Amino acid sequence: MAIPFVIGLIFLGLPGVYLEVRNSRNGESYFLRRSRRGTRVTLSWVHSVERSPWVEHYEVVNHRFALREVNVKSFGSGVDPVAPVTRTSDGWVTMSEMQRDFPSLRFIHSPAVNRRLIIDGDELDLAERIPPYSPVEVCVRSAPKFLTWMIKA
């Protein structure tokens, strides 16, 4: 009877993974979301120069954000011109199969650009919790599994 209990305690002490959306200057935490390998993160906005939509799709892999696809309506300022696969459809340019990953995602929360952050299909209400023009960082964090179970899925 003691062996399953000990195994359970060991399992609960193993590291779990979660995403934190926080202020990159002062560390204030805005959102916590449970994560796993393969969690999908979409970050979108209206480009400040081109005034057209920009959408980036990431996947959490090895505590990093692997860029999987970028969708843009215009091919201008800031667009990476080198992508292994580029196609157009319905007025969108889609670039995929990039071999790029990032330790975190960073942006300034500006109400003027209609920023959206979606984690596994759940859109976070940035305007509700994040003050305008705050520096934001989305990071992958680790904690014991029993703590990550208390974080919203």
C-alpha positions as CSV (number, residue, x, y, z in Angstrom):
1,M,0.0,0.0,0.0
2,A,2.9,2.4,0.7
3,I,4.5,1.9,-2.7
4,P,1.6,3.5,-4.8
5,F,1.6,6.4,-2.3
6,V,5.4,6.9,-2.7
7,I,5.1,6.7,-6.5
8,G,2.3,9.2,-6.3
9,L,4.4,11.6,-4.3
10,I,7.3,11.3,-6.7
11,F,5.0,11.9,-9.7
12,L,3.6,15.1,-8.0
13,G,7.1,16.3,-7.4
14,L,8.1,15.9,-11.1
15,P,8.3,19.2,-13.0
16,G,5.2,20.4,-14.8
17,V,5.2,23.2,-17.4
18,Y,3.2,26.4,-17.5
19,L,3.2,29.6,-19.5
20,E,3.4,33.0,-17.8
21,V,2.4,36.3,-19.4
22,R,4.1,39.0,-17.4
23,N,5.5,42.5,-17.4
24,S,9.1,42.2,-18.6
25,R,10.2,45.3,-16.6
26,N,8.8,44.7,-13.2
27,G,7.9,41.0,-13.3
28,E,4.1,41.5,-12.5
29,S,2.3,38.4,-13.6
30,Y,-0.8,38.8,-15.7
31,F,-1.8,35.3,-16.7
32,L,-0.7,31.7,-15.9
33,R,-1.7,28.8,-18.2
34,R,-0.8,25.1,-17.9
35,S,1.3,23.9,-20.8
36,R,2.9,20.8,-22.3
37,R,5.0,19.9,-25.2
38,G,3.0,20.9,-28.2
39,T,1.0,23.7,-26.7
40,R,0.0,26.1,-29.5
41,V,0.4,29.8,-29.1
42,T,-0.9,32.4,-31.6
43,L,0.2,36.0,-31.4
44,S,-1.5,38.5,-33.8
45,W,-1.7,42.2,-34.3
46,V,-2.1,45.0,-36.9
47,H,1.3,46.0,-38.2
48,S,2.0,49.6,-37.1
49,V,3.7,50.6,-40.4
50,E,1.9,48.5,-43.0
51,R,-1.5,48.7,-41.2
52,S,-2.2,45.1,-42.1
53,P,-2.8,42.0,-40.1
54,W,0.1,39.8,-38.9
55,V,-0.3,36.4,-37.3
56,E,2.4,34.2,-35.9
57,H,1.9,30.6,-34.8
58,Y,4.2,28.9,-32.3
59,E,4.5,25.5,-30.6
60,V,6.0,24.9,-27.2
61,V,9.0,22.6,-27.6
62,N,11.7,22.0,-25.0
63,H,10.7,25.1,-23.0
64,R,11.0,27.3,-26.1
65,F,8.6,28.8,-28.6
66,A,9.2,27.1,-32.0
67,L,7.9,29.4,-34.8
68,R,5.7,27.2,-37.1
69,E,3.9,29.7,-39.4
70,V,3.6,33.4,-40.2
71,N,0.6,34.8,-42.0
72,V,0.7,38.4,-43.3
73,K,-1.6,40.5,-45.6
74,S,1.2,42.6,-47.0
75,F,4.9,41.7,-47.6
76,G,6.7,44.8,-46.2
77,S,8.5,46.1,-43.2
78,G,9.7,43.4,-40.8
79,V,8.7,40.4,-42.8
80,D,11.4,37.8,-43.0
81,P,12.0,37.3,-46.7
82,V,13.5,33.8,-46.3
83,A,11.1,31.0,-45.5
84,P,11.4,27.4,-46.8
85,V,7.8,27.3,-47.8
86,T,5.8,30.4,-49.0
87,R,2.4,30.4,-50.5
88,T,-0.5,32.8,-51.1
89,S,-4.2,32.2,-50.6
90,D,-7.2,34.6,-50.2
91,G,-4.9,37.6,-50.0
92,W,-2.7,36.1,-47.3
93,V,1.0,35.3,-47.6
94,T,1.8,32.2,-45.5
95,M,5.4,31.3,-44.6
96,S,6.1,28.0,-42.9
97,E,8.8,25.4,-42.0
98,M,11.0,28.1,-40.5
99,Q,13.7,26.6,-38.2
100,R,13.5,29.3,-35.6
101,D,12.7,29.2,-31.9
102,F,12.7,31.7,-29.1
103,P,13.1,31.5,-25.3
104,S,10.2,33.9,-24.9
105,L,7.8,36.1,-26.8
106,R,8.1,39.9,-26.2
107,F,5.9,42.8,-27.3
108,I,4.5,46.1,-26.1
109,H,0.8,45.9,-25.3
110,S,-0.6,48.7,-27.5
111,P,-4.3,49.0,-27.8
112,A,-3.8,50.7,-31.2
113,V,-2.6,47.4,-32.8
114,N,-5.4,45.0,-31.7
115,R,-3.0,42.5,-30.2
116,R,-4.4,39.0,-29.6
117,L,-2.7,36.2,-27.6
118,I,-4.3,32.7,-28.0
119,I,-3.1,29.6,-26.1
120,D,-4.5,26.3,-27.3
121,G,-7.6,28.0,-28.7
122,D,-8.2,30.1,-25.5
123,E,-7.9,33.9,-26.2
124,L,-6.6,35.8,-23.2
125,D,-8.2,39.2,-22.6
126,L,-5.0,41.4,-22.7
127,A,-6.9,44.7,-22.4
128,E,-8.6,43.5,-19.2
129,R,-5.4,42.9,-17.2
130,I,-2.5,44.6,-19.0
131,P,-2.0,48.3,-18.8
132,P,-1.5,50.0,-22.2
133,Y,2.1,50.3,-23.4
134,S,3.4,47.8,-20.9
135,P,6.3,45.6,-22.0
136,V,5.0,42.0,-22.0
137,E,6.9,38.7,-22.1
138,V,5.4,35.3,-22.5
139,C,7.7,32.6,-21.0
140,V,7.7,28.9,-20.4
141,R,8.2,28.0,-16.7
142,S,8.6,24.9,-14.7
143,A,7.2,24.0,-11.3
144,P,6.3,20.7,-9.5
145,K,3.2,19.1,-11.1
146,F,1.1,19.5,-8.0
147,L,1.5,23.3,-8.3
148,T,0.8,23.4,-12.1
149,W,-2.5,21.5,-11.5
150,M,-3.8,24.7,-9.7
151,I,-3.1,26.7,-12.9
152,K,-5.9,27.1,-15.4
153,A,-5.7,24.8,-18.3
